[in-house]
């Protein structure tokens, strides 16, 4: 997997791409990531990448020419991947979309800035627009890094254990993650659940599944509408006060 971030602030992205799991994965050759500066591609005398919008309005827009030339150079004639604009009008990023993106050979992520991007650059050089949420950021860099981190975790070998990506919240299981504990055994008079100290792996797995069901029912009941639950698990939730009989989950408060 190769991920290129097109940005006017490459140093901001490199700080994250070179650290922690992403940095180790890049050093190990498991994923190829880079941040490419759009400014050198500008044909203007001062290498600016923005200008006033036609028709008036507040702020500045990113111009099409530097983006177009950067895309042509980065992608080349044999590009087999997806060109993504991190923008507010796009598809909402979720784990299903992350898994879809992780199957691509290559991703090129365009980061907008100012008040937006000249529409012609998006029309001709972008395949898909993606948003990480309904809120406003100063630029697309943080969004691009969120997407990169989420995708990288699904690349074989990046997390070390394949099970790690499966067990986490919003994973293929469709549930939030169960509570976890580490040493000390007792902290501020609260002890780790006894089952986790039992050595009984089957009992531990069952406890974790039940806890994941309860956490999801309590915090994100909407996720249970699409999660695959057994009849036994539905009965367990109903015993805990969550009704599954109406086609959607009803909380005790309802």
C-alpha positions in Angstrom: 0.0 0.0 0.0 1.3 3.4 -1.0 -0.3 6.6 0.4 0.7 10.1 -0.8 -0.6 13.2 0.9 -0.6 16.4 -1.3 -0.5 19.4 1.0 1.0 22.9 1.4 2.2 21.9 4.9 4.2 18.6 4.3 6.2 19.1 7.5 2.9 18.9 9.5 2.2 15.5 8.0 5.7 14.1 8.2 5.7 14.6 12.0 2.9 12.0 12.2 3.9 9.7 9.4 7.4 9.2 11.0 6.2 8.4 14.5 4.8 5.4 16.4 3.1 2.6 14.5 3.0 4.5 11.2 6.7 5.3 11.4 7.7 1.7 12.3 5.5 0.4 9.5 7.2 2.7 7.0 10.7 1.7 8.2 9.8 -1.9 7.8 8.5 -1.4 4.3 5.0 -2.6 5.2 3.5 0.7 3.9 4.9 3.5 1.8 3.8 7.0 3.0 5.0 10.4 2.0 3.8 14.1 2.1 4.4 16.0 -1.1 4.5 19.8 -1.1 2.1 21.4 -3.7 3.8 24.8 -3.7 6.8 23.9 -5.9 4.4 22.9 -8.7 2.9 26.4 -8.8 3.7 28.3 -12.1 3.3 31.7 -10.4 6.3 33.8 -9.7 5.9 33.6 -5.9 4.8 30.0 -5.9 1.5 30.9 -4.4 -1.3 28.3 -4.4 -4.3 30.5 -3.7 -6.2 33.3 -5.3 -9.5 35.3 -4.9 -12.7 33.6 -5.9 -14.5 34.7 -9.0 -17.9 36.3 -8.1 -16.5 37.6 -4.9 -16.8 36.2 -1.4 -14.8 35.7 1.7 -11.3 34.2 1.8 -9.2 32.6 -0.9 -9.4 29.4 -3.0 -6.7 26.9 -3.8 -5.9 27.3 -7.5 -6.2 24.4 -9.9 -2.9 24.5 -11.7 -0.5 23.5 -8.9 -2.9 20.7 -7.9 -3.2 19.4 -11.4 0.6 19.4 -12.0 1.3 17.8 -8.6 -1.3 15.0 -9.4 0.2 14.4 -12.8 3.7 14.1 -11.4 2.8 12.0 -8.4 0.4 9.6 -10.2 2.3 9.2 -13.5 0.9 7.4 -16.5 0.5 4.0 -14.9 -1.5 5.0 -11.7 -3.6 2.2 -10.3 -5.3 3.6 -7.2 -7.7 6.2 -5.9 -7.3 10.0 -5.8 -9.2 11.3 -2.8 -10.1 14.9 -1.7 -10.5 15.3 2.0 -13.6 17.5 2.0 -16.9 18.2 3.8 -19.2 17.1 1.0 -17.7 13.6 0.8 -18.7 10.1 2.0 -18.5 9.8 5.8 -15.4 7.8 6.8 -16.3 4.6 8.8 -14.6 1.3 9.3 -16.4 -0.2 6.2 -15.0 2.5 4.0 -11.6 2.2 5.6 -11.5 -1.5 4.7 -12.5 -0.7 1.2 -9.7 1.9 0.9 -7.2 -0.6 2.4 -7.8 -2.9 -0.7 -6.5 -0.2 -3.0 -3.0 -0.4 -4.4 -2.4 3.3 -3.9 -4.1 6.3 -2.4 -3.4 10.0 -3.2 -5.0 12.3 -0.6 -5.5 16.0 -1.5 -5.6 18.4 1.4 -7.7 21.5 0.9 -7.0 24.9 2.6 -8.4 28.4 2.8 -12.1 28.5 1.7 -11.9 25.6 -0.7 -10.4 24.3 -3.9 -11.1 25.4 -7.5 -13.8 23.0 -8.7 -12.0 22.2 -11.9 -9.2 20.6 -10.0 -11.7 18.3 -8.2 -13.6 17.5 -11.4 -10.6 16.4 -13.3 -8.2 15.0 -10.7 -10.3 13.5 -7.9 -12.1 10.2 -7.9 -13.8 10.4 -4.6 -14.4 12.9 -1.8 -14.2 11.7 1.8 -15.2 13.5 5.1 -14.2 12.4 8.6 -17.1 14.2 10.2 -19.5 17.1 10.3 -17.2 19.8 11.7 -14.8 22.4 10.4 -11.0 22.1 10.3 -8.5 24.6 9.1 -7.3 22.2 6.4 -7.4 18.7 5.2 -4.1 17.6 6.7 -5.6 16.2 10.0 -8.3 14.4 8.0 -5.8 12.9 5.7 -3.7 11.7 8.6 -6.8 10.1 10.3 -7.6 8.3 7.1 -3.9 7.1 6.7 -3.7 5.9 10.2 -7.0 4.0 10.0 -6.1 2.4 6.7 -2.5 1.5 7.8 -3.9 -0.6 10.7 -5.5 -3.0 8.3 -2.3 -3.6 6.3 -0.9 -7.1 7.2 1.9 -6.9 9.7 1.4 -3.2 10.7 -0.2 -4.0 14.1 1.9 -7.1 14.7 -1.1 -9.2 15.6 -3.9 -9.6 13.1 -6.3 -10.1 16.0 -5.7 -6.6 17.2 -7.6 -5.0 14.3 -10.5 -7.4 14.7 -11.1 -6.9 18.4 -11.2 -3.1 18.4 -14.2 -0.9 18.3 -15.9 -0.6 14.9 -14.1 -3.7 13.7 -15.6 -6.4 11.6 -17.4 -7.6 14.7 -19.6 -4.5 14.5 -19.4 -3.9 18.3 -17.6 -1.5 20.6 -14.6 -3.0 22.4 -14.9 -4.6 25.8 -13.3 -3.0 28.9 -9.7 -3.9 29.4 -7.4 -4.0 32.5 -3.7 -4.3 33.3 -1.6 -4.2 36.5 -2.0 -3.6 39.4 -4.7 -6.1 40.2 -6.3 -3.7 42.6 -6.5 0.1 41.9 -8.2 2.5 44.3 -10.1 -0.4 45.9 -11.4 -1.7 42.6 -10.2 -5.2 41.5 -9.9 -6.6 38.1 -12.8 -8.9 37.1 -12.0 -12.3 38.5 -12.7 -14.1 35.2 -9.7 -12.3 33.6 -7.4 -13.9 36.2 -8.9 -17.4 35.8 -6.8 -18.6 32.9 -10.0 -20.0 31.4 -9.8 -18.7 27.8 -13.3 -19.8 26.8 -14.8 -18.0 29.8 -12.7 -14.9 29.2 -13.8 -14.9 25.5 -17.5 -15.2 26.6 -17.1 -12.4 29.2 -15.5 -10.1 26.6 -18.2 -10.7 24.1 -21.0 -10.0 26.7 -19.2 -6.9 27.8 -18.9 -5.7 24.2 -22.6 -6.3 23.7 -23.4 -4.2 26.9 -21.0 -1.4 26.0 -22.5 -1.2 22.5 -26.1 -1.3 23.8 -25.3 1.4 26.3 -23.2 3.8 24.2 -24.0 3.1 20.6 -27.2 1.1 20.3 -27.4 2.0 16.6 -24.5 -0.3 15.9 -26.5 -3.3 17.1 -29.0 -2.8 14.3 -26.5 -4.1 11.8 -24.3 -6.4 14.0 -24.8 -10.1 13.7 -26.2 -11.3 17.0 -27.2 -14.9 17.9 -30.6 -15.5 19.5 -28.7 -16.3 22.8 -27.0 -12.9 22.6 -30.3 -11.1 22.0 -31.8 -12.9 24.9 -28.9 -11.9 27.1 -29.4 -8.2 26.2 -33.1 -8.5 27.0 -32.2 -9.9 30.4 -30.1 -6.8 30.9 -33.0 -4.6 30.1 -32.3 -4.0 26.4 -35.1 -5.1 24.1 -34.3 -6.4 20.6 -37.8 -7.5 19.7 -39.0 -4.4 17.9 -36.5 -4.5 15.0 -34.2 -2.0 16.8 -32.7 -2.0 20.2 -34.7 -0.3 23.0 -32.7 0.9 26.0 -34.0 0.6 29.6 -34.8 4.3 29.5 -37.3 3.8 26.7 
